[in-house]
Amino acid sequence: MPELNENPSGTASAVAPAPEPAAANAAPAEGTAQKAGKKAAKEATSSLWTNAWRDLRRRPVFVLSAVIIVLLLAISAFPGWFTDTDPKPGDLTHFLQTPNLGHAFEADWFGYDAQGRSIYARVIYGARASIIVGVVTTLIVTVLGGFVGMMAGYFGGWLDAVLSRLTDIFSGVPILLGSLVILQAFTGRTAWTVSAAIGVLGWTQITRVMRGAVITCKQADYVQAARALGAGSGRILLRHVLPNSLAPVIVVATISLGMYISLEATLSYLGIGIQNGISWGGDISDGSEQIRNALHVLLFPAGFLSVTVLAFIMLGDAVRDALDPKLR
């Protein structure tokens, strides 16, 4: 294709014989450049995730943590598959009965608490509340924090200043203390209520991560090319900036999910968490009263909580290492 150039006055150069062919060929060239830019950005994003997935499958830490998390999700979604025992009613004839792992009846495997309730059944049914709080809270903080960070990082200026100061204000409120104050206003506290209380205060870290990633991404060549070709801010944000800024946010969200599970357990331990439900934190609170007489009452719910939090932290570390080429 012959090369066509135009001088500042708009007349065709010597290379172009007439302005009509130049105008006719400029539009296809512009469309080709735009398609090439989109294709390059899409290939870069898909290549990042493809390479990360290939790397994750070879990491034993990722495989182990993923297996544990899938098992926990299955337990929380279908607790009836893992136990036939009702976790709420108690039988005082089983008062603080010690574990019997060799017994055929699964209710005896982890022993019984001071009210004669099966600890195994309560651990199984208690996973649901912890997983719901962790997942729902992570979704809330990721969507809210990601949106605020993306707006602040992309538009900058006064909007960035206002949103950054708002983020600093919420960062100054301890999540545990703020959640205690918020939940005191609710009489019937469920897993959804606890998730909302934690999510309202826990979005600031995601905001900072997203803001930094967007500031770096908006200076990339493909973003500048899309803006030069007339793409609007909404299209640039959704098609170019957001897909290429999600990697660090996903890492932080995965690690934070385990923190939110432990935070829910802490609130339940203090008596401000989930009411009229089964929670690992509530069982840990009951077991702490029997720590000298029957350690197993405290050991099993605390052990399941620790394994769950550790699995999500391990998963987040593996994802971080896979998405960061410098750490490979």
PEDAPE-V276286 format. One record per pair of residues at least 4 apart in sequence whose ideal C-beta (glycine too) atoms are under 6 Angstrom apart, sorted by the first residue. I is the first residue (numbers start at 1). GAP is how many residues later the second one is. D is the distance in whole Angstrom. If there is no record, write none. Layout:
i->[I | I]
gap->[GAP | GAP]
d->[D | D]
//
This chain:
i->[3 | 4 | 4 | 4 | 5 | 12 | 12 | 12 | 16 | 21 | 34 | 37 | 37 | 37 | 40 | 41 | 41 | 43 | 45 | 45 | 46 | 52 | 52 | 55 | 56 | 56 | 59 | 60 | 61 | 61 | 62 | 62 | 65 | 65 | 65 | 68 | 69 | 72 | 72 | 75 | 75 | 75 | 76 | 76 | 76 | 79 | 79 | 82 | 83 | 83 | 83 | 85 | 85 | 85 | 87 | 87 | 87 | 87 | 90 | 90 | 90 | 91 | 92 | 94 | 94 | 95 | 96 | 96 | 97 | 97 | 98 | 99 | 99 | 99 | 100 | 101 | 103 | 107 | 109 | 110 | 110 | 110 | 111 | 111 | 112 | 113 | 113 | 113 | 114 | 119 | 122 | 122 | 122 | 123 | 123 | 123 | 125 | 126 | 126 | 126 | 127 | 129 | 129 | 129 | 129 | 130 | 130 | 130 | 132 | 132 | 133 | 133 | 133 | 133 | 133 | 134 | 134 | 134 | 136 | 137 | 137 | 137 | 137 | 138 | 138 | 138 | 140 | 140 | 141 | 141 | 141 | 141 | 141 | 142 | 142 | 142 | 144 | 145 | 145 | 145 | 145 | 146 | 146 | 146 | 148 | 148 | 149 | 149 | 149 | 149 | 150 | 150 | 150 | 151 | 152 | 152 | 152 | 153 | 153 | 153 | 154 | 154 | 155 | 156 | 160 | 167 | 167 | 170 | 171 | 173 | 173 | 175 | 175 | 175 | 178 | 179 | 179 | 179 | 180 | 182 | 183 | 183 | 183 | 186 | 189 | 189 | 189 | 191 | 194 | 194 | 195 | 198 | 198 | 203 | 209 | 209 | 209 | 210 | 213 | 213 | 214 | 214 | 214 | 217 | 217 | 217 | 218 | 223 | 226 | 226 | 226 | 231 | 231 | 235 | 236 | 236 | 237 | 237 | 238 | 241 | 246 | 247 | 251 | 251 | 251 | 252 | 254 | 254 | 254 | 255 | 255 | 257 | 258 | 258 | 258 | 261 | 261 | 262 | 265 | 265 | 265 | 267 | 267 | 268 | 268 | 268 | 268 | 268 | 269 | 269 | 269 | 273 | 274 | 280 | 280 | 283 | 284 | 284 | 287 | 287 | 288 | 290 | 290 | 291 | 295 | 298 | 299 | 321]
gap->[12 | 12 | 18 | 21 | 8 | 4 | 7 | 10 | 6 | 4 | 195 | 185 | 188 | 189 | 182 | 181 | 199 | 4 | 198 | 199 | 4 | 270 | 271 | 267 | 6 | 266 | 259 | 4 | 253 | 257 | 4 | 256 | 246 | 249 | 250 | 243 | 242 | 55 | 236 | 7 | 49 | 52 | 51 | 52 | 55 | 45 | 46 | 42 | 23 | 38 | 41 | 22 | 33 | 36 | 34 | 35 | 38 | 191 | 25 | 26 | 27 | 25 | 24 | 18 | 22 | 21 | 18 | 198 | 14 | 15 | 13 | 11 | 12 | 197 | 8 | 8 | 5 | 11 | 11 | 9 | 10 | 190 | 8 | 185 | 4 | 4 | 6 | 184 | 176 | 181 | 4 | 156 | 161 | 177 | 178 | 181 | 153 | 152 | 153 | 154 | 4 | 62 | 145 | 148 | 150 | 131 | 134 | 150 | 4 | 59 | 4 | 58 | 61 | 62 | 131 | 123 | 126 | 127 | 59 | 58 | 61 | 62 | 123 | 4 | 115 | 119 | 4 | 59 | 4 | 58 | 61 | 62 | 65 | 4 | 64 | 111 | 59 | 4 | 58 | 61 | 62 | 60 | 64 | 103 | 15 | 59 | 4 | 58 | 61 | 62 | 4 | 60 | 64 | 4 | 8 | 11 | 59 | 58 | 61 | 62 | 60 | 64 | 4 | 4 | 4 | 37 | 40 | 34 | 33 | 5 | 28 | 4 | 26 | 27 | 23 | 4 | 18 | 19 | 92 | 15 | 6 | 14 | 89 | 7 | 4 | 85 | 86 | 83 | 70 | 79 | 4 | 4 | 62 | 4 | 39 | 40 | 43 | 39 | 32 | 35 | 4 | 27 | 31 | 24 | 27 | 28 | 5 | 17 | 5 | 10 | 14 | 4 | 5 | 4 | 4 | 5 | 4 | 5 | 4 | 4 | 4 | 76 | 65 | 68 | 69 | 4 | 61 | 62 | 65 | 58 | 61 | 55 | 51 | 54 | 55 | 47 | 48 | 47 | 15 | 16 | 40 | 5 | 6 | 5 | 6 | 11 | 13 | 14 | 12 | 15 | 16 | 8 | 5 | 21 | 25 | 18 | 17 | 18 | 10 | 11 | 10 | 4 | 7 | 7 | 4 | 4 | 4 | 6]
d->[6 | 5 | 5 | 6 | 5 | 4 | 5 | 5 | 5 | 6 | 5 | 5 | 5 | 6 | 6 | 4 | 5 | 6 | 5 | 6 | 6 | 4 | 5 | 4 | 5 | 5 | 5 | 6 | 5 | 5 | 6 | 4 | 5 | 4 | 4 | 4 | 5 | 6 | 6 | 6 | 6 | 5 | 5 | 4 | 4 | 5 | 5 | 5 | 6 | 5 | 5 | 4 | 5 | 4 | 4 | 4 | 5 | 6 | 4 | 4 | 4 | 4 | 5 | 4 | 4 | 6 | 6 | 4 | 5 | 4 | 5 | 5 | 4 | 5 | 4 | 5 | 4 | 4 | 5 | 4 | 4 | 5 | 5 | 5 | 5 | 5 | 6 | 5 | 6 | 5 | 6 | 6 | 6 | 5 | 6 | 5 | 5 | 5 | 6 | 5 | 6 | 5 | 5 | 6 | 5 | 5 | 6 | 6 | 6 | 4 | 6 | 5 | 5 | 5 | 4 | 5 | 5 | 4 | 4 | 5 | 5 | 5 | 4 | 6 | 5 | 5 | 6 | 3 | 5 | 5 | 5 | 4 | 5 | 5 | 6 | 5 | 4 | 6 | 4 | 3 | 4 | 6 | 5 | 6 | 6 | 5 | 6 | 4 | 3 | 4 | 6 | 6 | 5 | 6 | 4 | 4 | 5 | 4 | 3 | 5 | 5 | 6 | 5 | 5 | 6 | 5 | 5 | 5 | 4 | 4 | 6 | 6 | 5 | 5 | 5 | 6 | 5 | 5 | 5 | 4 | 6 | 5 | 5 | 5 | 5 | 6 | 5 | 6 | 6 | 6 | 6 | 5 | 6 | 6 | 5 | 6 | 5 | 5 | 4 | 5 | 6 | 6 | 5 | 5 | 5 | 5 | 5 | 5 | 4 | 5 | 6 | 5 | 5 | 5 | 5 | 6 | 5 | 6 | 6 | 6 | 6 | 4 | 6 | 5 | 4 | 6 | 6 | 4 | 6 | 6 | 3 | 5 | 4 | 3 | 5 | 6 | 6 | 5 | 5 | 3 | 5 | 5 | 4 | 3 | 6 | 4 | 3 | 5 | 4 | 6 | 5 | 6 | 5 | 5 | 5 | 4 | 5 | 5 | 4 | 3 | 6 | 4 | 5 | 5 | 5 | 6 | 6 | 5]
//
